[in-house]
Amino acid sequence: MTPLGWLAALVLFLQLPIPLFWFVLHPQVKFWRRHQKAGYSMGLLLAWVPVTICLVYFRDELFRRDWPGSWAIAAGTAMLVFEGLIFWRVTRDLGTSRLIGRTELSGKGEVADRGIYGRIRHPRYLGSFIAILGACLLAGTRVMWIVAGAWGLLTLAAIALEERELHARFGVVYEEYCRRVPRFVPLRLKMHER
């Protein structure tokens, strides 16, 4: 495996388990709120362990043995850098405590509607999607694109669970936020008045 393959593997290790983690927590969030440490442990165990095993077992199918073309290297690397910027902004606007789900498990908090969250509702998932596309370009195999497609579907399902939980927790406030702020793409750019 090339160094770019290792970079793609690292991206997958960090990104692929995220929707699986939330599949463990969101459906039974009331139970996990009473058992927060167990919730984190089960989420990590049922998300990162299987992904790691699959990455090791299917590494020959997932990653090229040679270097992809220059355009794939440039585009893939640019996507990873862009995701890093999104992650930095999300962490700055949200804080690491909320980023890892502490707010969901406590049942407290407020709707984050400032900073990047004032433009799109799910910047972290958007960043993960961009990173996985970058990893696909660096890995350069058809199987990676299939994995990315499956991950995209799982992520959309995880987002639906998350939004259901946010609707239940915040009600009208979250509904108004959803009306004002698009899920992934900031369609309305703020124009400066002359």
N, C-alpha and C positions, 0 to 999 in steps of 0.2 A: 504494500500500500504506500502511496506517495505521501509526502508531508501534507499535501492538500486533502488527501483522503483522511488523514488523521484529524485535520481541522474540521472537515465535514462530519466526522464521527463525533467530535467534541460538541459541535452544534446540535447534532441529533440527540446526544446524551443529555444535553441541557434543555432542549425544547420538546422532544417527543413525549416525555412523561407528563407534561403540564395538563393536558385535558384528562388523562387517566387519573391524575391526582384529584382533580375536581369531580370526576365521576364517583370517586369514593366519598368525598365530603358533601357535595351539594344535595344528593338525594336524601341523605339522612342527617341533615345539618342539625336538627334539634337534638338528636342523640349525641352527635359529636361535640355539641356545645357543652354537654355535661361531662364529656370525656375528651378534653382537648388534646392532651398529650397522646392518647391512644389514637385519636383522629389523625394527627400528624404522622405518627408511626405507621399506621395502616396505609395512609396515602402514599408515603414514601416507599413502603414495602411493595405495595401493589402497583406502583407506577415505575419507579426507577429500576427495581430489580428485573422485571420482565424485559424492559427496554434494553438494559445492559446485556442481558443474556442473548437477546435477539441480535443486537449489534455485533457481538462477538461471534455468534454462531453463523450469521448470514453475511459476514464481512466480505467474503469473496464476491457475492452477488450484488452487494450494495456499493462497493467502491472499486474504481478502476485501478489497474496496476500501472498504468502509464499516465502521463500528464494530459489534461484536457487542453483544448485550444486556447490561445491567448485571450480571445474575446470572452470565453467562459471563465477564465481565471480573473480577468478584470471585472466582469459583471458580478460574479459570485463574491469576490472580495468587497466590491462596493456595497453590495447588499448586506454583507456582514457588518461593515462599518456603519451603514445607515441604521441597522437594527441596534447596534451598540449605542448610537445617539438617542434612539427612541427609548431604549432601556434606561439610559442615564436620565432622560427627561421624566420618564414615568417614576423612577425612584425618587427623583427630586420633588416631583409634584405629589406623589402618593405616600412616600416613606416605605422603608423596608417592612415594617410591621404589617401594614395593610397589604403590601405586595405579596407577602407569603400567606395571607388569609387569616391573620389574627382577628381582623374585624368581623369576618364571616363567622368565625367560631365563637366570638364573644357575643354576637348578636347586636353589637353597638355600632357606633360610627355615624357617618353622614354620607350623603351622596357627594362624591368628588366631582365637582363641576368647574374647577379652576385649572389654569394651565392647559396642558395637552388634553385633559379631560373635558375642557370647555369646547374643544373642537371635534373630538371623536370619543365615543364611549368605551372602545376596547383597544387602546393603543398597544397594550402589552401583547394581545393576540395578533394584532397587525404586525408588530415587530417580529414575533415568533414566525409568522407566515413568511415574511421577507427573509429571515435568517434561513429557514428551511429551503426556500427557493434558491438562495445563494449556495447552500450546501449541495443541493441537487446539481447545480452547475459545476461545482468543484468535484463532486463524486463522479458525475458523468455516466450514470447507468440508468437503464430503463426502470429497474427495480426501485431506485431512489425516487423516481417520479411517481411510481405507484404508491410508495410509502407516503410521499407528500400528499397525494390525493386522499388516501385513507385518513391521514392526520387531519387534513382540512375538514373532512366530514365529522370526525370525532370532535374537533374543536368547535364546529358550529353547534353540535349537540350540547357540549359543555357550556357554551355561551347561553343557549336556551335555558339550561338548568340554572345558571347564574342569574340571568335576568328574571326568571321566575322567583328565585329567592329574594332578589332585590325588590321586586314588586311587592312581595309579601311583607318585607321588612319596612319599606319606606312609602308604599302606597302612592298617593297622588303626587308626592314630591318626585318620585322616580319616573312616574308617567309623564310629568311635565318635562323632566330632563330628557327623556326619550324623544319627545316631540321636538325639542330644540336642537338636540345633538345627534348626528348620524352615528351609526355603529362603527364604521371603519374609514370612510373617506370623507374628509371635510369638504362637502359640496359647496358650502357657502363661505367664501373668503371675505373677510372684513375689508371693505373698501374705505379708504380715507376720504373724508369729505373735503372738498376744495373750498 
